[in-house]
Amino acid sequence: MKDKAHQLLTHYIHVWKLIPDGNSFYTHSSLLQPVIFNNIPSFIKIPMSDEEKQGSRLMVWWDGDGAVRVLKHDENALLMERAWSDKPSLKEMVENGQDDEATLLICNVADKLHAYSKPPPELMFLQDWFDDLWPAASQYGGVLKACAVVATELFQSPQEIVVLHGDLHHENVLYTATAGWAAIDPKGLIGERGFDYANILCNPDQQTALEKGRLSKQAAIISKAVELDTIRLLKWVIAWAGLSASWMINDGEDAKFKLTIAELAMNELI
């Protein structure tokens, strides 16, 4: 798979007349390289999974409105504008005491992404995205079981169905010269609007997310900014944290952080 990705990268650098501007690198499911295209600092991304290809198609569909601007694309490659490095990242903003401001910037991006009314084809239903939660809850019980109960309740009464980013957090919202704050790396989901805000409360890092009172404060900020019921938002935090913990457990990782987030959100509902 990696050999094929490198072959494709070499091909598109030649065909699209790209100038390499740094070393290529892998994420868990893509190959990327910084390049220059028509004097524009850019990234070329070679997706190595169907999920990543769907995310790339969604970036094209958003057409730079809430998402980073796509400069060229086809089924095997995505060329997108590079983030403006002189601007502090959202994570750096949080570290500098601007947690509230960072949250509001992500909410503003989410509003733009959710505004599109006619969804593109081939999106995954949010409930299908949760498939790993149910067997994990059955096997391990405890907090995971409680998360599954909340998720089931949410899916039985769906509200405000939109095209979702699916992984909206501080490191997936960047600043670019033309689009301002904009999203990268969507998952390509369709489902309830409130889901997209849950991951903000699990980020930008464990220390911040677990600060006393932080979850409650940021949930209130999100709810007011996007006109979302706070109780419903907290339930999505519980559901999302349970799903994320299930993935971590399945991968042999320590899921304590995500389970703790779920418990904090449950305590807010009492």
N, C-alpha and C positions, 0 to 999 in steps of 0.2 A: 504493500500500500504506500509506504513512504517513497519507494523508488518511483512509482507511478506519479506521485505528487510532485516530486522533484523534476521529472520529465515534463509535466504540465507547466510547472513554474518556468522552466527554461523556454518552453514553447511560447508562453504568453509574454514573457519579457521581450522576446524577439518580435512577435507578431504585433504587439501593442506598442512597440518602440519605447519600452520602459528603461529608465536608468537606475540600476541598483543603488540604494542609498543606505546600506547597512546590511547586516547578516540576516539570512532567513532563520526562522525558528518555528518549532512545533508547539501547538497547544494540544489538548487531549484529542482533538478531532479535526485539526486544520493545519496547513502549512502557510505561513505568512512571511512576507518580506517587505521592508520599507523601500519605496522606489520614488522616482520623480517622473511625472507624466505631464507633458506640456507645461513644464515649470511649476507644477502643483505637487507639493509633498503628499504622497499617497501610500496606501498599503495595498498589495495584492494578496488576496486570500484564496487558497486552494482548499475547498472543503473536502474532507475525506469520509464523510458519512451522509446518509440521506437526511438526517436531522439538520446538519449544517447546511446542506444544499437548500432545504426548505427555508431556513433562516435567511440565506442569501437572497432567495426569491422574494421574501418579505421585505428585505431592505430595498430592493428595486421597486416594489409596489408602493412603499411609503414615499419614495421619490424625494428624499431630503427634507420631508416635513416631520420633524421630531426624530428622525433617524439620520445618521451620517450620510452625506451625499455620495451616491454611487456614480462613478465616472465612466466605467465600462463593465460589461458583464456578459457572461453566457452560462451555460449549465455547469461548467467546470471551474469557473473562476469569477472572482468579484474584485473589482478595483475601486477602492473608496478613498475619499479624502482623509488625510491623516490629522489627528488631533493637534491642536496648537499648543506646543509644549510650554510656551511662556505663561500660560494661564494655570493657576493652581488647580489641581484635581479636586474632585469632591471629597475624596479621602483626606487630602491635605487641608481642605476647608474644615472638616470635622476636627482634625488634629489641632487646628488653630482656633477652636472654640466657635465655629460657625456650623454646628450640627443642624440647627433649625433652618438656616439658609440653604444648606445642601439638600435637606429633605424637600423643601419647597421647589427647588430647581428640578429634582427628579419628578415631583408631582406635575410640574408644568410640561415636562417632556411626555409623561404618560398621557396627559390630556390630549396632546397633539396626536399621539399614536392611536388613541382610542376613538378619535373623531371620525375616522374613515368608516362609512356605513356599509359599503358593499365589500365583503371579504373576498380575498383571492381564493382559488381552489386549493385543495390538498392540505388544509390546516388540520391539526390534530385537536380533537375535542379535549377540553381540560380534564374531564372525568377519566378519559383513557390515559392521560398523563399520570394519573394517580394509581395506576394498576399495581405498583409495587407496595403500596401502603397496606392494602387489605391482607395479603398473606403474612407480612411482617407483623401486623397487629395481632393476627391470629396466633402466630408462633410465639411472640415475645410478651404480649399482653401489656399490662401496666400503662405507662404514659402513651405508648404507641396505640394501644387499644382506645384510649380516651380520644386521641387525635383522630382515629378512624371514625369514631362515633360522630364527632363534630363535622368531619368532612362529608360523611353520609348525609347529615342534616342539611348542609349547604347545597349539596347536589340535588337534594329532593325539592328545593325551593329556589331555583336559579333566578338571578336578577341581572338586568343590564348586560346582556351578552354582547361582547365586542371582540375585535381582534386583539390578542394579547401579545405583549413582548415575551413574557414567560420567565425572564430572569433579570428583572429590572433592579439594579442596585448601583452603588456608588462607582464601581469600576467599569460598569457597562454604560455609563453616561459620560461623554467626553465633550470638550469644547473645540469647535472647529471654526475656521475663519469665515466660512459662508453660512453655516447652519446654526451657529451658536452652540448651546448645549444640546446634544443629540445622542441617540442611543446606538449601540452596536450589539452584535451577537444575540439577536432574538431567537426564540425557540420555534415560533410558528404555531401558536395555539389559538383556539377560539373558546371563549368561556366568560365567566363573570368578571366584570371590571375590577371588583375589589381584590381579586387574587394578585394583581400586578403590584399592589402596594405592600404586600406582606413581607417581601424580602428586604425592603428598606429597613425594617425593624430588626433584621438579623445581621445587619452590616453597619459600618464598613469593616469591623473586626469584632472579635469576641469581647475584648475588654470594653469597647464602647457599647455594644449591644446589651451587655449584662450590667452596665452601670445602674445603680439604684435610681428608680424613677424614670429612667430614660425611655423605656418602652411605652409607658403611660403617656409621657409628654409628647413623644413623636407621633403616637397614634392619634392624639388629640389634634396635633398640627395637620396631619394628613387628612383626618376626617373633615376638618373645617375647610381646608384648601380645596378638596375635591368633592365636597358635599356627599360624604359617605358615612353611613351609620357606624359609630365607633365599635359597637358590639359586634357587628358583622365583620368589620376589619379585623378585630381581635380573633374572631373565629377562623378567618383565613390565615392568620399568623399560626394558629394552632395546627390547622390542616397542613400548611406548607412545611412547618417545622417537622411534623410527623413524617411527611413524604421524604424530606431531605434526610432525616435520621434513618429512614428505611434504606435509602440508597447507600448511606455510609456504612450501615451494619452489613448490608449485602456485599460491600467491598472490603469488609474486614477492618473498617476504620472506627475510631471512637466517636460515638454520636452524642456524647454527654452534653455538649454545647447546645445542639439543636433541641434536645429533650428538655433542657433547662429553659430555653426560650418558650417552648410550648407550655411548660408549667407556669412561667411568669404570666403568660397571656391568660391561662386558665384562672390564675389568682385574680386577675383584673375583672373577670366575669362574676366573681363571687360577691 
